[in-house]
């Protein structure tokens, strides 16, 4: 399998050296990994953490590609944390470098941080989750230069409610709008196993949303660990492989030169 979402020490929230990530992936007998380090313009209070020297990053990943070319496939990616007022700056970075994969994520909504709980303060779960999903759709509509939508239901990691679940049947209108737009644009959906790391009991998204994406005509599905440390590279991939197959998919994808590459589940 191929891990489409891995962070390295280039991201301010990870200390994992790239070579350690690669050696771990080889030990796990992965076909390849994509480094997808963060770009989050105007992240509240942490702007310096999520800003990278992309000249250095691009050159370094290119060198790794060359050094490991006969051992494992390495792809150069980026995870864009999108907000409405940083579209142009984010697009400039995407267009400047020869990324293999661009993940679009929503980490901040209405200039409020999801991670520290600011966004959910004073909102019911329905209000917070509904507004978050609206922001995800707005990101897709306004920033189309991406390949895969990252952790569609990320908000449930940070809800801090008595029940933090985000179920398809509760938010079907929002979720269908997002999935239909992804499909119409020919963009992919990731299955992000960090949900297990954060004790959510399922990947992000859960099975019902994965299945719904397939029912609506989605074909591009990626296996992603969102690993920031070596022990979580390809975490629970054997399980999500079965989950993806159960949802009706025959192929899983990774991206190379911004194009999906399909490989059979079996």
C-alpha positions as CSV (number, residue, x, y, z in Angstrom):
1,X,0.0,0.0,0.0
2,X,0.9,3.7,-0.3
3,X,0.7,6.2,2.6
4,X,-0.5,9.4,1.0
5,X,-0.3,11.7,4.1
6,X,2.9,11.9,6.1
7,X,4.5,14.8,8.0
8,X,8.2,15.4,8.6
9,X,10.3,17.8,10.6
10,X,9.7,20.4,7.9
11,X,6.3,20.8,9.5
12,X,6.4,22.7,12.8
13,X,4.2,20.1,14.5
14,X,6.5,17.1,13.7
15,X,10.1,16.1,14.6
16,X,10.3,13.1,12.4
17,X,13.2,13.1,10.0
18,X,12.4,12.2,6.4
19,X,14.9,9.4,6.3
20,X,13.4,7.8,9.4
21,X,10.0,7.9,7.8
22,X,11.3,6.3,4.7
23,X,13.2,3.6,6.4
24,X,10.0,2.8,8.5
25,X,7.9,2.7,5.4
26,X,10.4,0.2,3.8
27,X,10.4,-1.9,7.0
28,X,6.6,-2.0,6.6
29,X,7.0,-3.0,3.0
30,X,5.0,-0.1,1.7
31,X,5.1,0.7,-2.0
32,X,5.6,4.3,-1.2
33,X,4.9,7.4,0.9
34,X,4.0,11.0,0.2
35,X,5.4,13.8,2.4
36,X,2.6,16.3,2.7
37,X,4.0,19.0,5.0
38,X,1.8,21.9,6.2
39,X,1.1,25.3,4.6
40,X,-1.4,27.2,6.8
41,X,-1.3,30.9,6.2
42,X,-2.7,33.0,9.1
43,X,-3.0,30.1,11.5
44,X,-4.2,31.7,14.8
45,X,-1.2,32.4,17.1
46,X,1.0,29.7,15.3
47,X,1.8,31.3,12.0
48,X,5.5,30.4,12.2
49,X,4.8,26.8,13.0
50,X,3.0,26.1,9.7
51,X,5.3,28.1,7.4
52,X,7.9,26.2,5.5
53,X,10.9,27.1,3.4
54,X,9.4,25.4,0.3
55,X,12.5,26.0,-1.8
56,X,14.5,23.9,0.7
57,X,11.7,21.4,1.1
58,X,11.3,20.9,-2.6
59,X,15.0,20.4,-3.2
60,X,15.3,18.0,-0.3
61,X,12.4,15.8,-1.3
62,X,13.7,15.7,-4.9
63,X,17.0,14.4,-3.5
64,X,15.3,11.8,-1.5
65,X,13.4,10.6,-4.5
66,X,16.6,10.2,-6.4
67,X,18.5,8.5,-3.5
68,X,15.7,6.0,-2.8
69,X,14.5,5.5,-6.4
70,X,15.4,1.8,-6.5
71,X,14.0,1.0,-3.0
72,X,10.7,2.8,-2.5
73,X,8.5,5.4,-4.3
74,X,8.6,8.9,-2.6
75,X,6.1,11.6,-3.6
76,X,6.4,15.3,-2.9
77,X,3.2,16.8,-1.5
78,X,1.7,19.6,0.5
79,X,-1.2,19.9,2.9
80,X,-3.0,23.3,2.4
81,X,-4.9,24.6,5.4
82,X,-7.3,26.8,3.5
83,X,-9.2,29.9,4.6
84,X,-11.1,32.3,2.4
85,X,-8.7,35.2,2.8
86,X,-5.5,33.2,2.0
87,X,-6.5,31.7,-1.4
88,X,-4.1,33.7,-3.6
89,X,-1.1,33.1,-1.4
90,X,-1.8,29.4,-1.1
91,X,-2.4,29.1,-4.8
92,X,1.0,30.8,-5.5
93,X,2.8,28.1,-3.5
94,X,1.0,25.2,-5.2
95,X,1.7,26.6,-8.7
96,X,5.3,27.3,-8.0
97,X,6.5,23.8,-7.1
98,X,6.2,20.4,-8.8
99,X,4.1,18.7,-6.2
100,X,2.9,15.2,-6.7
101,X,-0.1,15.6,-4.4
102,X,-2.0,18.5,-2.9
103,X,-4.2,17.8,0.1
104,X,-6.9,20.4,0.9
105,X,-7.8,20.6,4.6
106,X,-9.8,22.9,6.9
107,X,-8.0,23.6,10.2
108,X,-9.4,27.0,11.0
109,X,-13.0,28.3,10.5
110,X,-14.0,31.9,10.7
111,X,-10.5,32.6,11.9
112,X,-11.1,30.4,14.9
113,X,-8.8,27.5,15.7
114,X,-10.4,24.0,15.8
115,X,-7.5,22.5,17.8
116,X,-7.7,24.7,20.9
117,X,-11.5,24.7,21.1
118,X,-12.1,28.3,20.2
119,X,-14.3,27.5,17.2
120,X,-16.7,25.3,19.2
121,X,-17.1,27.7,22.2
122,X,-20.7,28.9,22.5
123,X,-22.0,26.6,19.8
124,X,-24.0,23.5,20.0
125,X,-22.6,20.4,18.3
126,X,-25.1,20.8,15.5
127,X,-24.1,24.4,15.0
128,X,-20.4,23.8,15.1
129,X,-20.3,20.8,12.9
130,X,-22.7,22.3,10.4
131,X,-20.6,25.5,10.1
132,X,-17.4,23.5,9.8
133,X,-18.9,21.4,7.0
134,X,-20.0,24.6,5.3
135,X,-16.4,25.9,5.5
136,X,-15.1,22.6,4.0
137,X,-17.5,23.0,1.0
138,X,-16.5,26.7,0.6
139,X,-12.9,25.7,0.5
140,X,-13.5,23.2,-2.3
141,X,-15.6,25.7,-4.3
142,X,-13.0,28.5,-3.9
143,X,-9.7,26.6,-4.1
144,X,-9.9,24.0,-6.9
145,X,-6.2,23.4,-7.4
146,X,-6.0,20.3,-5.1
147,X,-6.1,16.5,-5.5
148,X,-7.5,15.0,-2.3
149,X,-9.7,16.3,0.5
150,X,-8.1,15.8,3.9
151,X,-9.9,14.4,6.9
152,X,-13.4,15.5,5.9
153,X,-14.8,15.2,9.5
154,X,-11.8,16.6,11.4
155,X,-14.0,18.6,13.6
156,X,-15.0,15.6,15.6
157,X,-11.5,15.5,17.0
158,X,-12.0,18.8,18.7
159,X,-15.7,19.0,19.5
160,X,-15.4,18.6,23.3
161,X,-19.0,17.7,23.6
162,X,-20.5,14.8,25.5
163,X,-20.9,13.1,22.1
164,X,-18.4,14.0,19.4
165,X,-19.6,11.8,16.6
166,X,-20.3,13.2,13.1
167,X,-22.7,10.8,11.5
168,X,-23.7,10.8,7.9
169,X,-27.5,10.7,8.7
170,X,-27.2,13.8,10.9
171,X,-25.4,15.9,8.3
172,X,-26.3,14.2,5.1
173,X,-27.1,17.5,3.2
174,X,-23.7,19.0,4.0
175,X,-21.8,15.8,3.3
176,X,-23.6,15.0,0.0
177,X,-22.9,18.5,-1.2
178,X,-19.1,18.1,-0.4
179,X,-18.9,14.6,-1.9
180,X,-20.8,15.5,-5.1
181,X,-18.5,18.5,-5.6
182,X,-15.4,16.3,-5.1
183,X,-16.7,13.9,-7.7
184,X,-17.7,16.5,-10.2
185,X,-14.2,18.0,-10.0
186,X,-12.5,14.6,-10.2
187,X,-10.9,15.0,-6.8
188,X,-10.2,12.3,-4.2
189,X,-11.2,11.5,-0.7
190,X,-8.7,10.3,1.9
191,X,-9.3,7.7,4.6
192,X,-7.3,9.1,7.4
193,X,-6.3,6.6,10.2
194,X,-5.4,9.3,12.7
195,X,-9.0,8.9,13.9
196,X,-7.7,5.8,15.7
197,X,-4.8,7.7,17.1
198,X,-7.2,10.1,18.7
199,X,-9.5,7.4,20.1
200,X,-12.4,8.2,17.7
201,X,-13.0,4.6,17.1
202,X,-12.9,4.9,13.3
203,X,-10.9,6.5,10.5
204,X,-11.8,9.9,9.2
205,X,-14.3,9.7,7.7
206,X,-16.1,6.6,9.0
207,X,-17.5,3.8,7.0
208,X,-20.9,5.4,6.2
209,X,-19.3,8.4,4.6
210,X,-16.8,6.3,2.6
211,X,-19.6,4.1,1.4
212,X,-21.7,7.2,0.5
213,X,-18.8,8.6,-1.6
214,X,-18.8,5.4,-3.6
215,X,-22.6,5.3,-4.0
216,X,-22.5,8.8,-5.4
217,X,-19.9,7.8,-8.0
218,X,-16.6,8.5,-6.2
219,X,-13.6,6.5,-7.4
220,X,-10.5,8.2,-6.0
221,X,-9.8,7.0,-2.5
222,X,-6.5,7.3,-0.7
223,X,-5.0,5.6,2.4
224,X,-3.5,8.1,4.7
225,X,-2.0,7.9,8.2
226,X,-1.4,11.6,8.8
227,X,1.7,10.3,10.7
228,X,3.9,12.8,12.6
229,X,6.0,10.0,14.2
230,X,7.3,6.8,12.8
231,X,5.1,4.5,14.8
232,X,2.0,5.8,13.1
233,X,3.1,5.4,9.5
234,X,0.5,3.1,7.7
235,X,-1.2,2.7,11.1
236,X,-4.1,0.3,10.8
237,X,-3.8,0.1,7.0
238,X,-4.7,-3.5,6.9
239,X,-8.0,-2.7,8.6
240,X,-8.9,0.3,6.4
241,X,-8.0,-1.7,3.3
242,X,-10.8,-4.1,4.3
243,X,-13.1,-1.1,5.0
244,X,-12.5,0.5,1.6
245,X,-13.2,-2.8,-0.1
246,X,-16.4,-3.3,1.9
247,X,-17.6,0.1,0.7
248,X,-17.4,-1.2,-2.9
249,X,-14.0,0.0,-4.1
250,X,-11.7,-2.3,-6.1
251,X,-8.8,0.2,-6.3
252,X,-7.0,2.5,-3.9
253,X,-5.1,5.5,-5.2
254,X,-2.0,7.6,-4.7
255,X,-0.9,10.6,-6.7
256,X,2.2,11.2,-8.9
257,X,2.6,14.4,-10.9
258,X,-0.8,15.5,-9.8
259,X,-2.4,12.4,-11.4
260,X,-4.1,9.5,-9.6
261,X,-2.4,6.2,-9.8
262,X,-4.8,3.2,-9.1
263,X,-3.7,0.0,-7.6
264,X,-5.9,-3.1,-6.9
265,X,-7.0,-3.8,-3.3
266,X,-6.3,-7.4,-3.7
